[in-house]
């Protein structure tokens, strides 16, 4: 599905992210969601060693991951202004994976790969940044069938199917340990945006609606995930994979 590009589409020559205000709004409005995501990532990754967050934004998740795991991740962020914020918040931050002369025991990336046109190249670079046996946790939006103008506004090239994501991880020489959906009720919220439009009466992408969803609906959605809905559908996909030890 092709979409007109918004100012939030990034590339190596266009690194600024025009919706930084929305990152701050998300930090305020999506506290349950962000805390839960940090918990998910901390559970998926090694409990010791060097950890990296790829695409750290304003370090919302890095802060929560640090609190959850007691491990302080290094960060990668291509936007210079966001990178300055990450450093101000106390984290080491690089402008690219190629700038790092080290390998990590675990890498996590949340809602980032969909912003990268050549996502397979990014996965290959993440593979190289992991030590053999290192773990990668990937969290991305699911289902192109619910791609909306909100995705375009956020600079998403795509939403993923499980098959597409698993194929690309395989092409990048990862062995997948887990693949499941997250936030089953969020699927219907995004479907509503698809059907009514962001400017429709529901305005489900508005920050006040996000706060209501985060406080009252998201916890119930995660409960439904836990009893089995994560195997059927969801707004996002979580994949945990390992760099095979024989791949040096």
PyMOL commands that set and color helices and strands:
alter all, ss='L'
color gray80, all
select helices_A, chain A and resi 20-29+31-44+60-69+80-88+97-99+113-115+119-129+144-146+149-154+162-171+184-196+207-226+229-231
alter helices_A, ss='H'
color red, helices_A
select strands_A, chain A and resi 51-54+74-76+93-94+104-110+130-141+174-182+236-243
alter strands_A, ss='S'
color yellow, strands_A
deselect
rebuild
show_as cartoon
